[in-house]
Amino acid sequence: MISLSTLYLWFDFMNVSLFSFARFACPVAITLLLNLTVAADDWPNWRGPNHDDKSVETGLMQTWPDGGPEKVWQVDSGGLGYAGFSVVDDRLYTLGQEDDAQFALCLDATSGETIWKVTLGEGFDSDWGGGPRSTPSIVDDVGYFLTAKGDLACLKIADGTSVWSVKLSDFGGNVPFWGYSESPLIDEGKVICTPGGSEGTLLALDAASGKKVWQSQPVTKPMDNGKPSAPAKAHYSSVLPITFNGQRQYVQLTELAVVGLAAEDGSLLWQSEWPGRVAVIPSPIFDDGKVYVTSGYGIGSKLIELNGNADPPVKWRNRIMKNHHGGVIQVGDFYYGHSDKAGLTCQSQETGERVWNTKKIKKGAIGYADGLFYYLQESDGRVLLVHADENKPAVKGHFTLEPQSDRRKPKGKIWTHPVISNGRMFLRDQEIIYCYDIAQK
């Protein structure tokens, strides 16, 4: 049988909305679509099966009782770091660090018990907290794991056996100040990642062998003297796959520009300047021929309208949404996320203007499922269930993570994004991983 997740990926490739199809399909087709099962609620990679941080699950609690939903399990086997989760077939995959070594980890998603743990490379340290920062990508019987030092490994998910491994430094990459943080993209039999540097900004490897398929030209921008700038370094955003006018593309945000590359050979299709500062982190968002990007440190956001030209027009640009990290999610015609100094913010896609904001909801990471936002505040571990649309937001439940890690460095906060899968919510504070039952009873 075909999973709903697979259908989402197929419709994304065809540049068609699944729900638009269903709305106009015949009643028989709709019935078949609604009766498809198997793995519809898996979360196989960063930002989920459709690369938009929106779970396709339904039947979740619309309000939480006092104290929040039931905690199903909690373990302290995650190791240090901020790595995210992939959840497939009742297994949870992530990364961690102990004893100056980074490792891949597989847990039973129903119990939290460790299934396997495999060392990948030496540790990474930072005043903000060491360890890995990325989310594994799980495809069929293998998983792809990237450490903060740039060790990229393909492992068999059955037992963690190595299939192949490479170092991004072998392709000209230098470890970013806060470590490699992007999550590897697996698309059309390729692993797409961002070593950065003079040998080429983006890299495509054969997913089965790890051998190089292509490496793009370095991303640069013109300087006042007419010469190109130094090549873009790897920052912290993850590559987004899109299909526009029938062509598969890879969109990446760097500190110099947002670019679209041809999936076939990595050639540059279009580029739009971006004055990134310090750290460029949030992933791009694509919808109906439009690419949205945002970053913090006072930079803001903009909406690009793809038109097949190398220098696509900008629909709008402003500083309404300055998302440092924690992510932005598009629902309907609006963007939702934390904007520096403004709190949780709703921004219009059409105009770029602020629809509303609330400073009562502090800086944090955001997820979405079944019409509700799941929000994890970085400073205190408070978890909020939020109903939000173009009207004012309403909190439908909250609780605070307990216990919290006493191993987190003073500058570090709770930065791992919430993941919703199989009626459960998975959260993390360093070595502590939590699982909550959020299914409607």
C-alpha positions in Angstrom: 0.0 0.0 0.0 1.0 3.6 -0.5 1.6 5.8 2.5 0.1 9.3 2.8 3.7 10.6 3.4 4.7 9.1 0.0 1.7 10.8 -1.7 2.7 14.1 -0.2 6.2 13.7 -1.7 4.8 12.7 -5.1 2.4 15.6 -5.2 5.2 18.0 -4.1 7.3 16.7 -7.0 4.4 17.3 -9.4 4.0 20.8 -8.0 0.3 20.0 -7.1 -1.4 20.4 -3.7 -2.7 17.1 -2.4 -5.8 18.9 -1.0 -6.4 20.8 -4.2 -6.4 17.4 -6.0 -8.8 15.9 -3.5 -11.1 18.9 -3.7 -11.6 18.4 -7.5 -11.2 14.6 -7.7 -14.2 12.4 -8.2 -15.9 10.9 -5.1 -14.4 7.5 -5.7 -10.9 8.9 -5.9 -11.5 10.9 -2.7 -12.7 7.7 -0.9 -9.6 5.8 -2.0 -7.4 8.7 -0.9 -9.0 8.8 2.6 -8.6 5.1 3.1 -4.9 4.9 2.4 -3.0 3.9 5.5 0.5 2.8 6.6 3.2 5.2 7.8 1.0 8.3 7.3 2.2 9.6 10.6 5.9 8.9 10.3 8.4 11.8 10.5 11.4 10.7 8.4 13.5 13.8 8.2 13.9 17.5 9.2 10.6 19.4 9.0 8.7 16.2 8.2 7.7 14.3 5.1 6.6 17.4 3.2 9.5 19.6 4.3 7.1 22.2 5.9 7.1 21.3 9.6 3.4 20.4 9.4 2.3 16.9 10.5 -0.5 15.3 8.5 -1.9 13.7 11.7 -5.4 14.2 12.9 -7.3 13.0 15.9 -5.1 14.9 18.4 -6.2 16.5 21.6 -7.5 20.0 21.0 -7.0 21.1 24.6 -4.7 19.8 27.3 -5.6 19.1 30.9 -3.9 20.9 33.8 -0.3 19.7 33.8 -0.3 18.8 30.1 -0.7 15.5 28.3 0.4 12.2 29.8 4.1 11.5 29.7 4.6 8.0 28.2 8.3 7.7 28.8 11.5 9.7 29.6 15.1 8.6 29.1 18.5 10.2 29.7 20.3 8.3 26.9 20.3 11.1 24.3 23.7 12.5 25.1 24.6 16.1 24.8 23.6 18.2 21.8 20.6 19.7 20.1 19.9 17.0 17.4 16.3 16.5 16.3 14.2 13.4 15.8 13.1 11.2 12.9 10.4 8.7 13.8 9.7 5.8 11.4 8.0 2.5 12.1 7.9 3.0 15.9 11.7 3.8 16.0 13.1 7.1 16.9 16.5 8.2 15.4 18.7 11.0 16.6 22.3 11.9 17.5 24.2 12.8 20.7 27.6 13.2 22.3 29.3 11.6 25.2 33.0 11.2 26.2 34.1 13.5 23.3 32.5 11.3 20.7 29.3 12.0 18.6 27.0 9.0 18.0 23.9 7.9 16.1 21.1 6.6 18.3 18.1 4.5 17.7 15.4 4.1 20.3 12.1 2.2 20.5 9.6 5.1 20.1 7.0 3.3 22.2 9.2 2.6 25.2 12.4 4.7 24.9 14.6 1.6 25.1 17.9 1.8 23.2 18.0 -0.5 20.2 21.4 0.5 19.0 24.1 3.2 19.4 27.0 3.8 16.9 29.9 6.2 17.3 30.4 8.5 14.2 33.3 10.8 15.0 35.0 13.0 17.5 33.1 15.4 19.7 32.3 19.1 19.1 32.4 21.7 21.9 31.0 25.2 22.2 30.2 27.7 24.9 26.6 27.3 23.9 26.8 23.5 24.2 28.6 20.9 22.3 27.4 17.8 20.4 25.4 17.4 17.1 22.7 19.7 15.9 21.1 18.1 12.9 18.2 15.7 12.3 18.8 12.3 10.6 17.1 11.4 7.3 15.6 7.9 7.1 14.9 6.4 3.7 13.8 2.7 3.3 16.4 0.6 5.2 19.1 3.2 5.8 19.5 6.5 7.6 21.8 9.5 7.0 23.5 11.2 10.0 25.6 14.4 10.1 27.7 15.4 13.1 28.6 18.9 14.1 32.2 18.2 12.8 30.9 17.3 9.4 31.1 13.5 9.5 28.3 12.3 7.2 27.4 8.6 7.6 24.9 6.2 6.0 23.9 3.5 8.4 21.6 0.5 8.1 18.6 1.3 10.4 18.2 -2.4 11.4 21.4 -2.4 13.6 23.4 0.8 12.8 25.9 -1.0 10.5 27.9 1.4 8.4 27.2 1.5 4.7 29.5 4.4 3.9 30.8 7.6 5.4 32.6 10.8 4.3 33.8 14.1 5.8 32.6 17.4 4.5 36.1 18.7 4.9 37.1 16.4 2.0 34.9 18.6 -0.2 36.4 21.9 1.0 34.1 22.5 3.9 35.2 24.1 7.2 33.3 23.5 10.4 31.0 26.6 11.1 31.5 28.4 14.4 28.5 26.6 16.0 29.1 23.4 14.1 27.4 21.9 11.1 23.7 22.1 11.9 21.9 21.4 8.6 20.0 18.2 8.2 21.0 16.1 5.1 18.4 16.0 2.3 17.7 12.8 0.5 16.2 13.3 -2.9 16.1 11.4 -6.2 18.8 9.0 -5.0 21.1 11.8 -3.9 22.3 13.2 -0.5 22.3 17.0 -0.7 24.3 19.0 1.9 26.3 22.2 2.2 30.0 21.9 2.8 30.5 25.6 1.8 33.8 27.1 0.8 35.8 27.6 -2.4 35.3 24.1 -3.8 31.5 24.6 -4.0 28.7 25.6 -1.7 26.3 22.6 -2.2 27.2 18.9 -2.7 25.3 16.0 -4.1 26.5 12.4 -3.2 25.1 9.2 -4.5 22.8 8.0 -1.7 23.8 4.3 -2.2 27.6 4.7 -2.3 28.5 8.1 -1.0 30.4 9.0 -4.2 30.2 12.6 -5.5 27.6 13.2 -8.1 28.2 17.0 -8.4 29.4 20.0 -6.4 28.0 23.4 -7.2 30.0 26.5 -8.0 30.7 28.6 -4.9 27.9 31.1 -4.0 29.3 34.7 -4.2 27.9 38.2 -4.5 29.2 41.1 -6.5 31.2 43.7 -4.5 31.4 47.4 -5.0 34.6 47.0 -7.0 32.8 44.6 -9.4 34.7 41.6 -8.2 32.9 38.6 -6.5 33.0 38.2 -2.8 34.6 35.4 -0.9 32.7 32.2 -1.3 29.8 31.5 1.0 30.6 29.5 4.1 28.3 26.8 5.5 25.8 28.4 7.8 23.0 26.6 9.6 20.0 26.4 7.2 18.9 23.1 5.5 18.3 22.6 1.8 14.7 22.6 0.6 13.6 20.5 -2.5 11.0 22.2 -4.7 9.6 21.7 -8.2 8.9 24.8 -10.2 7.7 24.8 -13.9 8.3 21.0 -13.9 12.0 21.3 -12.9 13.3 19.9 -9.6 15.4 22.4 -7.7 17.3 22.7 -4.4 16.9 25.9 -2.5 19.4 27.0 0.1 19.8 30.1 2.2 23.4 31.3 2.8 24.7 34.5 4.4 25.2 36.0 0.9 22.2 34.9 -1.0 19.3 32.5 -1.4 19.9 30.3 -4.4 18.0 27.7 -6.5 20.1 24.9 -8.1 19.2 22.4 -10.7 18.8 19.0 -9.1 20.3 17.2 -12.1 23.8 18.9 -12.1 23.9 21.6 -9.4 24.0 24.4 -11.9 22.7 27.8 -10.7 19.1 28.6 -11.8 18.5 31.7 -9.8 19.9 33.8 -7.0 18.6 36.6 -4.8 20.8 38.5 -2.4 20.6 38.1 1.3 22.6 40.2 3.8 23.0 37.4 6.4 24.6 38.4 9.7 26.3 36.1 12.3 24.1 33.1 11.8 21.6 32.3 9.0 19.5 29.4 10.4 15.8 29.0 9.4 15.0 26.9 6.4 13.4 28.4 3.3 9.6 27.9 2.6 8.1 27.3 -0.8 4.5 27.8 -1.9 3.0 28.3 -5.3 6.1 29.6 -7.0 7.1 31.8 -4.1 10.2 31.4 -1.8 10.1 32.8 1.7 13.3 33.4 3.7 14.0 34.9 7.1 16.8 35.3 9.6 17.6 37.1 12.8 20.2 39.7 13.9 18.0 42.4 12.6 17.8 41.1 9.0 14.1 40.3 8.6 12.3 38.4 5.8 11.4 38.6 2.1 9.2 36.8 -0.4 10.7 35.9 -3.9 8.5 35.3 -6.9 10.1 32.7 -9.2 9.6 33.4 -12.8 12.2 31.4 -14.6 14.8 34.2 -14.6 18.2 34.2 -12.9 17.3 37.2 -10.9 13.7 36.7 -9.8 11.6 39.7 -8.5 11.1 40.3 -4.8 7.4 40.7 -3.9 8.2 42.3 -0.5 10.9 42.6 2.0 10.8 43.9 5.6 11.8 43.3 9.2 8.4 42.1 10.5 9.6 38.5 10.9 13.2 38.3 12.3 13.3 34.6 13.1 16.7 33.9 14.7 15.9 30.2 15.1 13.0 28.0 16.1 11.4 28.0 12.7 8.6 29.6 10.7 5.6 27.6 9.5 3.2 28.6 6.7 -0.5 27.8 7.2 -2.8 29.1 4.6 -1.8 32.6 3.6 0.2 33.4 6.7 3.6 32.7 8.3 3.8 31.9 12.0 7.0 32.0 14.1 8.9 34.0 16.8 10.2 37.3 15.7 13.0 38.9 17.7 11.7 41.5 20.2 8.1 40.9 19.0 7.2 37.5 20.3 5.1 35.0 18.4 4.1 36.7 15.2 1.6 36.2 12.3 2.8 37.7 9.0 0.7 38.0 5.8 2.1 36.2 2.8 0.4 38.7 0.4 1.7 41.9 1.9 4.4 40.9 4.3 2.8 43.0 7.0 2.3 42.0 10.6 -1.2 40.6 11.3 -0.7 40.2 15.0 2.1 39.5 17.6 2.2 38.6 21.2 5.1 39.0 23.5 3.4 36.7 26.1 4.7 33.8 24.1 8.5 33.9 24.3 11.2 32.8 21.9 11.1 29.1 21.0 10.7 26.3 18.5 7.4 25.7 16.7 5.6 22.7 15.2 2.1 22.1 13.8 -0.4 19.3 13.7 -4.2 18.9 13.4 -4.9 22.7 13.3 -2.7 23.6 16.3 0.8 24.8 17.0 3.1 23.1 19.4 5.5 25.6 20.9 8.5 25.0 23.1 10.0 28.1 24.9 13.8 28.0 24.9 14.4 29.7 28.2 12.2 27.8 30.6 11.0 24.6 28.8 7.4 25.7 28.8 5.4 23.8 26.2 2.3 25.5 24.8 -0.6 24.2 22.7 -1.7 27.2 20.6 -4.7 27.8 18.4 -3.6 30.5 15.9 -4.9 31.9 12.7 -5.2 35.4 11.3 -7.1 36.3 14.5 -5.6 36.5 17.9 -3.9 33.3 19.2 -5.4 31.3 22.1 -3.4 29.0 24.4 -5.2 25.6 24.7 -2.9 24.0 27.3 0.6 24.2 28.7 3.1 22.5 30.9 6.8 22.8 31.8 9.4 20.1 31.0 10.4 18.3 34.1 13.1 17.3 34.9 15.4 19.5 32.9 19.1 18.8 32.1 21.7 20.0 34.6 24.4 19.3 32.0 23.3 22.1 29.7 25.9 24.9 29.4 24.9 28.3 30.9 24.7 29.9 27.4 22.7 27.0 26.0 18.9 26.7 26.0 16.2 24.2 25.0 16.6 24.3 21.2 15.5 21.0 19.8 12.2 21.3 17.8 9.1 19.4 18.8 8.2 16.4 16.6 4.7 15.0 16.3 4.4 11.3 15.2 2.0 8.4 15.8 -0.1 10.4 18.2 2.8 11.4 20.3 5.0 14.4 20.9 8.8 14.0 21.3 10.8 16.7 23.0 14.4 17.0 24.2 16.6 18.9 26.6 20.2 17.7 26.0 20.5 14.0 27.2 16.8 13.9 28.3 14.3 12.8 25.7 10.6 12.9 26.5 7.6 11.3 24.9 4.0 12.5 25.5 0.6 11.0 24.4 -1.3 13.7 22.6 -3.9 11.5 20.9 -7.6 12.4 21.4 -9.2 9.9 23.9 
